[in-house]
Amino acid sequence: MEINELKKMLKKSTAVLILENGEPSIVVVDYKTYKELLENEGDSDLKESVFPVSPAPAETSRQSDEMELLGRINKDILALKEQIEEEEKGLAID
């Protein structure tokens, strides 16, 4: 995938999920979303000195909704993966 394709995808969404062999391997996020993620972790003094600009309120809401959706998708993927592993273990025992 070319960088220009990723840029086009990120204009429509705040994150692009890249799969390898059907498994999530990389999430590409736009810079504003990246800043938000960093703001939610670590030392508050460091956050303010490194990333003083905050996103517009409407954009923040959209990004929050998309990040929440991405989180739910990731949880679903993990649950399905665990279910598949359990079913495979059951097949191996029989």
Backbone as a printed PyTorch tensor [residue, N CA C, xyz], in Angstrom:
tensor([[[  0.8440,  -1.1690,   0.0000],
         [  0.0000,   0.0000,   0.0000],
         [  0.8950,   1.2410,   0.0000]],

        [[  0.5330,   2.1900,  -0.8140],
         [  1.3060,   3.4170,  -0.9120],
         [  0.8570,   4.4230,   0.1420]],

        [[  1.7650,   5.3220,   0.4790],
         [  1.4720,   6.3360,   1.5000],
         [  0.3110,   7.2280,   1.0740]],

        [[  0.1950,   7.5120,  -0.2200],
         [ -0.9060,   8.3630,  -0.6970],
         [ -2.2610,   7.6950,  -0.4790]],

        [[ -2.3150,   6.3670,  -0.6170],
         [ -3.5480,   5.6380,  -0.3480],
         [ -3.9230,   5.7610,   1.1300]],

        [[ -2.9310,   5.6300,   2.0120],
         [ -3.1870,   5.7790,   3.4470],
         [ -3.6870,   7.1800,   3.7600]],

        [[ -3.0790,   8.1770,   3.1410],
         [ -3.5000,   9.5650,   3.3760],
         [ -4.9480,   9.7670,   2.9520]],

        [[ -5.3510,   9.2060,   1.8160],
         [ -6.7350,   9.3280,   1.3560],
         [ -7.6820,   8.6560,   2.3420]],

        [[ -7.2950,   7.4820,   2.8420],
         [ -8.1270,   6.7670,   3.8020],
         [ -8.2680,   7.5580,   5.0980]],

        [[ -7.1710,   8.1870,   5.5380],
         [ -7.1960,   8.9350,   6.7900],
         [ -8.0220,  10.2160,   6.6830]],

        [[ -8.2410,  10.7260,   5.4730],
         [ -9.1000,  11.8980,   5.3130],
         [-10.5490,  11.5560,   5.6130]],

        [[-10.9140,  10.2930,   5.4200],
         [-12.2900,   9.8490,   5.6560],
         [-12.4850,   9.2970,   7.0660]],

        [[-11.3940,   8.9710,   7.7400],
         [-11.4590,   8.3600,   9.0640],
         [-10.2170,   8.7710,   9.8510]],

        [[-10.2340,   8.5460,  11.1450],
         [ -9.0570,   8.8940,  11.9520],
         [ -8.0840,   7.7390,  12.0810]],

        [[ -8.4920,   6.5310,  11.6480],
         [ -7.6140,   5.3800,  11.7910],
         [ -7.8070,   4.4070,  10.6370]],

        [[ -6.7170,   3.7420,  10.2570],
         [ -6.7480,   2.6970,   9.2400],
         [ -6.1260,   1.4550,   9.8670]],

        [[ -6.8550,   0.3560,   9.8440],
         [ -6.3850,  -0.9040,  10.4070],
         [ -5.7860,  -1.7480,   9.2890]],

        [[ -4.5510,  -2.1920,   9.4620],
         [ -3.8660,  -3.0150,   8.4700],
         [ -3.7670,  -4.4320,   9.0210]],

        [[ -4.2130,  -5.3860,   8.2150],
         [ -4.2040,  -6.7880,   8.6210],
         [ -3.0790,  -7.5360,   7.9170]],

        [[ -2.5090,  -8.4940,   8.6150],
         [ -1.5540,  -9.4270,   8.0320],
         [ -2.0480, -10.8230,   8.3490]],

        [[ -2.2510, -11.6240,   7.3160],
         [ -2.7790, -12.9800,   7.4820],
         [ -4.0910, -12.9760,   8.2610]],

        [[ -4.9320, -11.9950,   8.0120],
         [ -6.2250, -11.9110,   8.6760],
         [ -6.1770, -11.4110,  10.1050]],

        [[ -5.0170, -11.0540,  10.5970],
         [ -4.8480, -10.5790,  11.9720],
         [ -4.4740,  -9.0970,  11.9530]],

        [[ -5.0270,  -8.2970,  12.8670],
         [ -4.6250,  -6.8910,  12.9430],
         [ -3.1520,  -6.7810,  13.3180]],

        [[ -2.4070,  -5.9910,  12.5590],
         [ -0.9870,  -5.8600,  12.8720],
         [ -0.5670,  -4.4100,  13.0600]],

        [[ -1.1920,  -3.4910,  12.3470],
         [ -0.8000,  -2.0870,  12.4300],
         [ -2.0480,  -1.2120,  12.3730]],

        [[ -2.0630,  -0.1650,  13.1890],
         [ -3.0930,   0.8520,  13.0990],
         [ -2.4010,   2.1570,  12.7670]],

        [[ -2.8290,   2.7890,  11.6770],
         [ -2.2850,   4.0810,  11.2790],
         [ -3.3230,   5.1190,  11.6640]],

        [[ -2.9040,   6.1230,  12.4180],
         [ -3.8220,   7.1790,  12.8440],
         [ -3.3070,   8.5230,  12.3600]],

        [[ -4.2460,   9.4760,  12.1990],
         [ -3.8090,  10.8160,  11.8260],
         [ -3.1100,  11.4760,  13.0170]],

        [[ -2.4050,  12.5440,  12.7490],
         [ -1.5720,  13.1710,  13.7760],
         [ -2.3950,  13.6890,  14.9500]],

        [[ -3.5590,  14.2470,  14.6660],
         [ -4.4000,  14.7710,  15.7530],
         [ -4.8450,  13.6530,  16.6860]],

        [[ -5.2060,  12.5220,  16.1100],
         [ -5.5970,  11.3780,  16.9330],
         [ -4.4170,  10.8770,  17.7420]],

        [[ -3.2500,  10.8410,  17.1270],
         [ -2.0340,  10.4400,  17.8200],
         [ -1.7770,  11.3430,  19.0250]],

        [[ -1.9430,  12.6550,  18.8320],
         [ -1.7520,  13.5950,  19.9490],
         [ -2.7460,  13.3110,  21.0570]],

        [[ -3.9990,  13.0340,  20.6860],
         [ -5.0160,  12.7210,  21.6930],
         [ -4.6330,  11.4810,  22.4920]],

        [[ -4.1500,  10.4710,  21.7960],
         [ -3.7460,   9.2390,  22.4800],
         [ -2.6240,   9.5140,  23.4720]],

        [[ -1.6770,  10.3320,  23.0570],
         [ -0.5770,  10.6650,  23.9590],
         [ -1.0530,  11.5110,  25.1300]],

        [[ -2.0350,  12.3570,  24.8920],
         [ -2.5600,  13.1980,  25.9670],
         [ -3.2740,  12.3730,  27.0250]],

        [[ -3.7750,  11.2200,  26.6280],
         [ -4.4840,  10.3540,  27.5710],
         [ -3.5400,   9.4940,  28.4020]],

        [[ -2.2360,   9.5620,  28.1130],
         [ -1.2520,   8.7740,  28.8510],
         [ -0.1330,   9.6800,  29.3580]],

        [[  0.5830,   9.2040,  30.3540],
         [  1.8140,   9.8540,  30.7770],
         [  1.6520,  11.0980,  31.6250]],

        [[  2.7620,  11.8170,  31.7750],
         [  2.8750,  12.9930,  32.6270],
         [  2.1740,  14.1920,  31.9980]],

        [[  1.2890,  14.8660,  32.7240],
         [  0.5160,  15.9790,  32.1750],
         [  1.4070,  17.1690,  31.8170]],

        [[  2.4580,  17.4470,  32.5870],
         [  3.3570,  18.5620,  32.2610],
         [  4.0760,  18.3070,  30.9370]],

        [[  4.5080,  17.0740,  30.7260],
         [  5.1820,  16.7190,  29.4920],
         [  4.2190,  16.8340,  28.3150]],

        [[  2.9950,  16.3660,  28.4920],
         [  2.0080,  16.4310,  27.4200],
         [  1.7930,  17.8650,  26.9690]],

        [[  1.6230,  18.7800,  27.9010],
         [  1.3380,  20.1670,  27.5510],
         [  2.5200,  20.8300,  26.8640]],

        [[  3.7240,  20.4880,  27.2430],
         [  4.8770,  21.1280,  26.6190],
         [  5.1560,  20.5810,  25.2240]],

        [[  4.8300,  19.3080,  24.9890],
         [  5.1050,  18.7110,  23.6900],
         [  3.9640,  18.9390,  22.7060]],

        [[  2.7150,  18.8730,  23.1720],
         [  1.5530,  18.9930,  22.3050],
         [  0.5810,  20.0630,  22.8250]],

        [[  0.9060,  21.3500,  22.6600],
         [  0.0470,  22.3850,  23.2110],
         [ -1.2390,  22.6300,  22.4350]],

        [[ -1.3490,  22.2000,  21.1750],
         [ -2.5180,  22.4690,  20.3470],
         [ -3.5490,  21.3770,  20.5620]],

        [[ -4.8050,  21.7670,  20.7530],
         [ -5.8600,  20.7680,  20.9080],
         [ -6.7650,  20.8020,  19.6800]],

        [[ -7.3440,  19.6660,  19.2920],
         [ -8.2100,  19.6070,  18.1260],
         [ -9.5070,  20.3730,  18.3420]],

        [[-10.1730,  20.7190,  17.2480],
         [-11.4640,  21.4070,  17.3110],
         [-12.4850,  20.4930,  17.9780]],

        [[-13.4750,  21.0560,  18.7210],
         [-14.4430,  20.2300,  19.4430],
         [-15.2060,  19.2400,  18.5600]],

        [[-15.6790,  19.6580,  17.3920],
         [-16.4370,  18.7550,  16.5180],
         [-15.5400,  17.6120,  16.0440]],

        [[-14.3120,  17.9280,  15.7220],
         [-13.3800,  16.9090,  15.2570],
         [-13.0310,  15.9530,  16.3940]],

        [[-12.8940,  16.4850,  17.5920],
         [-12.5940,  15.6510,  18.7530],
         [-13.7240,  14.6490,  18.9810]],

        [[-14.9570,  15.1030,  18.8470],
         [-16.1030,  14.2200,  19.0320],
         [-16.0950,  13.1000,  18.0060]],

        [[-15.8350,  13.4340,  16.7560],
         [-15.7880,  12.4300,  15.6910],
         [-14.6580,  11.4460,  15.9590]],

        [[-13.5040,  11.9600,  16.3490],
         [-12.3610,  11.1030,  16.6160],
         [-12.6350,  10.2020,  17.8130]],

        [[-13.2770,  10.7530,  18.8360],
         [-13.6020,   9.9490,  20.0180],
         [-14.5450,   8.8100,  19.6460]],

        [[-15.5600,   9.1350,  18.8190],
         [-16.4990,   8.1050,  18.3850],
         [-15.7860,   7.0240,  17.5940]],

        [[-14.8880,   7.4330,  16.7000],
         [-14.1660,   6.4570,  15.8870],
         [-13.1970,   5.6380,  16.7370]],

        [[-12.5490,   6.2720,  17.7010],
         [-11.6300,   5.5300,  18.5700],
         [-12.4090,   4.5420,  19.4360]],

        [[-13.5930,   4.9360,  19.8920],
         [-14.4380,   4.0330,  20.6740],
         [-14.8540,   2.8350,  19.8170]],

        [[-15.2410,   3.1040,  18.5790],
         [-15.6150,   2.0340,  17.6620],
         [-14.4220,   1.1180,  17.4000]],

        [[-13.2570,   1.7020,  17.1730],
         [-12.0510,   0.9170,  16.9440],
         [-11.7390,   0.0430,  18.1630]],

        [[-11.9240,   0.5800,  19.3420],
         [-11.7050,  -0.1950,  20.5620],
         [-12.6550,  -1.3790,  20.6560]],

        [[-13.9270,  -1.1420,  20.3160],
         [-14.8970,  -2.2380,  20.3390],
         [-14.5590,  -3.2980,  19.2960]],

        [[-14.1250,  -2.8460,  18.1140],
         [-13.7350,  -3.7930,  17.0670],
         [-12.5550,  -4.6330,  17.5280]],

        [[-11.5730,  -3.9880,  18.1490],
         [-10.4040,  -4.7200,  18.6480],
         [-10.8020,  -5.7520,  19.6960]],

        [[-11.7310,  -5.3890,  20.5910],
         [-12.2030,  -6.3410,  21.6050],
         [-12.9100,  -7.5210,  20.9500]],

        [[-13.7320,  -7.2190,  19.9220],
         [-14.4260,  -8.2910,  19.2090],
         [-13.4360,  -9.2180,  18.5130]],

        [[-12.4060,  -8.6310,  17.9040],
         [-11.3880,  -9.4310,  17.2220],
         [-10.6880, -10.3520,  18.2190]],

        [[-10.3290,  -9.8040,  19.3840],
         [ -9.6690, -10.6230,  20.4030],
         [-10.5810, -11.7410,  20.8950]],

        [[-11.8620, -11.4230,  21.0830],
         [-12.8070, -12.4400,  21.5440],
         [-12.9480, -13.5480,  20.5000]],

        [[-13.0520, -13.1680,  19.2270],
         [-13.1530, -14.1660,  18.1660],
         [-11.8880, -15.0110,  18.0710]],

        [[-10.7420, -14.3620,  18.2220],
         [ -9.4760, -15.0910,  18.1760],
         [ -9.4120, -16.1150,  19.3070]],

        [[ -9.8190, -15.7090,  20.5140],
         [ -9.8190, -16.6290,  21.6470],
         [-10.7930, -17.7800,  21.4220]],

        [[-11.9540, -17.4620,  20.8340],
         [-12.9410, -18.4910,  20.5520],
         [-12.3930, -19.5000,  19.5400]],

        [[-11.7400, -19.0100,  18.5140],
         [-11.1460, -19.8910,  17.4990],
         [-10.0690, -20.7710,  18.1300]],

        [[ -9.2320, -20.1780,  18.9850],
         [ -8.1800, -20.9530,  19.6500],
         [ -8.7840, -22.0590,  20.5150]],

        [[ -9.8690, -21.7530,  21.2340],
         [-10.5280, -22.7560,  22.0730],
         [-11.1160, -23.8710,  21.2240]],

        [[-11.7370, -23.4830,  20.1000],
         [-12.3230, -24.5020,  19.2100],
         [-11.2270, -25.3740,  18.6100]],

        [[-10.0880, -24.7610,  18.2550],
         [ -8.9740, -25.5350,  17.7080],
         [ -8.4070, -26.4980,  18.7460]],

        [[ -8.3410, -26.0560,  19.9970],
         [ -7.8740, -26.9340,  21.0720],
         [ -8.8310, -28.1200,  21.2280]],

        [[-10.1360, -27.8490,  21.1470],
         [-11.1250, -28.9150,  21.2500],
         [-11.0180, -29.9130,  20.1270]],

        [[-10.7090, -29.4410,  18.9320],
         [-10.5550, -30.3450,  17.7920],
         [ -9.2990, -31.1950,  17.9300]],

        [[ -8.2380, -30.6150,  18.4740],
         [ -6.9700, -31.3290,  18.6220],
         [ -7.0910, -32.4390,  19.6560]],

        [[ -7.9140, -32.2440,  20.6640],
         [ -8.0750, -33.2440,  21.7410],
         [ -8.8730, -34.4430,  21.2340]],

        [[ -9.8710, -34.2210,  20.4020],
         [-10.7230, -35.3110,  19.9130],
         [ -9.9810, -36.2200,  19.0440]]])
